[in-house]
Amino acid sequence: MMNESNEPQSGAIARTGRHFNATVIVLLVVAAVTVLFVFQNREFVGIDFLFFEIRNRVWTAIAFSIGLGILLDRLFIRWWGKRKAAKNAE
């Protein structure tokens, strides 16, 4: 996007007539780092949990752990909000 003086607006980078949003650039960098992470962590590991033993790649174990952490966070926030609402209702 250009303003009246043909200067790029803040948050945009001019390149051969095109404008790139900073968000797109950050997303591309994160995607590249993610691909590198996956390629560097392709070896298999054994994971023991209770009575289960699973052999999986390192990156899938880490991704699963992150997903489980996000799920637990969401459940805790929901529980905390209901607890707070019940306390305020009294």
Secondary structure, DSSP 8 states (H G I E B T S, - for coil): -B-TTS-B-TTEEEETTEEEEHHHHHHHHHHHHHHHHHHHT-SEEEEEETTEEEEEEHHHHHHHHHHHHHHHHHHHHHHHHHHHHHHHH-
